[in-house]
Amino acid sequence: MTTLTLASAQTCAIAGDLSGNIQRHLAFMVAAAEQGVQLLVFAELSLTGYEPALAAGLAIAPDNAVLAPLRDLARELHMTVVVGMPIRVPSSSGVLIGALVLAADGSMAVYSKQHLHPGEEVAFTAGSGGEALAWGEDRIALAVCADFSHASHPHDAAKLGATVYAAGVLISEGGYAADSALLQGYAAEYSMVVLMANHGGPSGGWACAGRSAIWGPDGELIAAAPGMGDALVIARREAGSWSGWQVIL
């Protein structure tokens, strides 16, 4: 099997500050490149913070020029990066919770959150998901937060051949034990690597838990952040075996 290096980017988002959060994302991308990361996944709504009340004013088209620095750096670093952003697309009249895939070749794809948490419908519209990423012999399925709480979501990903299930989330301290157990269970049940990228600090009034993590296809923990704060959680497959580490930023 080919070498594959994945990472969760755990950032502390600044509420509504797209410009400032972009700069922090760029710094994370450079730090990840120094670790040999090929795929870097950020948390749900990482570029704005989880701020439903601000989402309508912040939402953009996925190809908006404001994201050009991220796309350009992804291409320069030969890295694929998944960032969280409220978006508007022609096929929907509402604001979607987007996971934008900025590919190493300069292309872009869109995943939109399919399952909303109760109350999110006030600010957001449910999306239609998106295609898995083809990566050599691997297929990487994306999820955004509540998507993974619906068992059909990872089940369908595995049925379509996903070997990695990558979720950008906002998980609070109170929900962490149950949610992380779900994700770990999916890794073991479907023999998939499961990556979870959480917020590293408070967002939208939630006390986020941090502790982003990656579990191996046997369900065992490969690597995790120790708590809150800015961190990279990295997993690498070489010769069919996984190893992991963290970098505190």
N, C-alpha and C positions, 0 to 999 in steps of 0.2 A: 504494500500500500504506500501511496505517496506521503511525503511529509505534509502535515497540515497544522498550522498554528492559528488558534482562535483566541479572542480576548473579549471580556466584558469591560466596558468603560464605565466606571462608577464615578459620576460627577456630582458636584453640588451646584445645581442650576440657580441662576439669578432670575427672579420672577419677572417675566416679560422682557428681559434684556437680550434680544436676539443677537445684537452685535457683540456684546460681551460674552455670551455663551458660545458664539461661533469662534471667538478667539480662544476660548478654553478648549473647545473641541479640536482646534488646530494643534494646540500644544499636546493634547492627548494623542493625536495621530502621530506626531513626531516621536513621542516617547514610545508608542507602540511599535513603530517602525524600527526603533533601536533594539527591540526585543524580537524582531523577526516576524511580527504579527502579519498575517495575510487577510484576516477578516476581523473587523472591530465593530462591536455592537454596543450602542448606547441605549440608555433607558427610555421609557415612554415619555414623549414630549420633552426630550432632553434639551432641545434648542430654545425652549421658552419657559421651562418648568411646567409642572402640572397645574395649570391655572385656567380652569374652565371659564371663569368670568372674563378673562382677557382673550380667550381663544378666537372669538369672532373678529376682533380687531387685529390679531396677529396672523391669522391664517393667510397663506399664500398659495399660488400655483406651484406644483412641484419643480417646475423648470425656472422659477424666479431667479433673476440674476444675483440676488443677495446670497444665494448658496454657492455661487461660483468659486469662492476661495476654498470651500470644502471639496468641491468636485475636482478642482485643479490640483490640490494637494494629494487627493486620493490617487489621481493618475500619476503624479510625480513620484509618489512613494510605492506605486504598484500594489496598492492596498484597496480592498473593498470595505466600505464603511456604511453602517446602517445608523441613521440619525432619526430622532423623533421630532415631529413638527405638526402643528395643526395645518391642514391643507384644504384647498378647494379644487375640485375637478369638475369638468363639464358634465359628467354623468350624474352628479349629485347636487342637490340644491342646498345642502347643509355643509357644515364644517366636519371634516373627517379627522380622526387621529391617525396620522400617517407615520409609517416607518419607511424612510426614503433610502434606497439602496444606491449609493454612489460607488460605481464599480471602478475597478483598477484600470479598465480600458477607456474610461471617460463617459461611459453610458450611464443611464439612470433608470431605475425601476421603482415602482410604488407598491407598497403593501399598506392596506388600510384596515384598521381594527374592526373585526367582525362582530364582536360581542361586547356590548357596553355594560359597565357597572350600573346598578340602579341609581338613578339621579343624573347620570351623564347625558341622558337624552335631552336634558334642558339646554345643553351647550353643543352637543355633538350628534351626528348622524352615524348609524352603523355602516361600516364599509363592507367591501366585498373580498377582502383578503388580497392574495397575490400569488404569483407563481413561486415555487421553490427555486433556489439558486442552484444551477448546475455547476459543480466544482470537481472536475476530473471524474473519478468514480463515485464521488459523494454528491448528495443532494441535501441542501440546507433549507429547511422550512422555517419561516418566520412566524412570530406570534407577538401580540401586544397585550400585555397584562391579562384582563379578564378572558381573553381568548382561551388561555390554558385552563381556566377553571371549568370549561366545558369539555368533558372527556372525549367528545367526538372530534375535537380539533386536533390534538396530538394523534388520535387514532387514525384520522384521515391522512395526516402527514406521513405516518409510518406506512400506511397502506399504499401510498404513492411513492414509497421508496426512500423517504427521508432518512439520512444517517445522522443528521444534526438537527436539533430543534432549538432555535435561538429566540428567546423572549426578552423584549425590552419591557420593563415593568415599573410600577410604583407599588411597593409593598411596605406597609407600616410595621412597626414593632409588634402590634397586636396580631397582625395577620401572618407574620413571617413563619412561624412554626408549621402552620397548616399548609401554607402555600409552597414552602420549600419541600415539605414532605410529598406533596402532589408531584412537583417537578422531578424530584429524585425517583419517585415511583414510576413516572413515565420513562425515565432513562432505563430502568431495569426491565420494565414490562415490554418495551419495544426495542431494546438493544440499540438505543440512540444516545449519542452525546447530547446532553441538555445544558444549554447555556442560559443563564439568567443575569441580566444587567439591571440593577436597581439604582435608584437615586441615592446619593451619598449624604444628603442633608434634607432639611424640611422643605416641603413643596406643596403649595396649594392648601396649606393648613394641616397637612399630614406630617406626622413625625416618622419619616422614612427610616427603615431599618438598616439600609446599606447591606453589607454581607452578600454582595454579588457572588455568584458561585457557578462552577461548571462541574457536572457529574458525568462520569464515564458510561459507556454502554452496558456496564455491569451494575450500574446504580451507585457505584462508589464515588465519593467526593474526590475530584482531581485537585481543585484549588478553590479558595474562597477569600474574600476580603474579611479582615477581622472584625469590622464594625462599620461605622459611618466614616465619611471623609472621602477624598479623592483617591482613587486606586484603579489600577489595572489588574484584572484577574486573567491569567493566561494558561492555556492548555496546548500542548504540542503532541502530535502523534508522529512517532518515528518507528519504522519497522513494525508497525501494527500495535505498538504500545504507547500509552498515554502518560505524560508527566505534566506537572503544573507548578506554577509559582505566582506570586503577587508582587506588584510594584506599587509602593505608596508614593503618591505625587503631592 
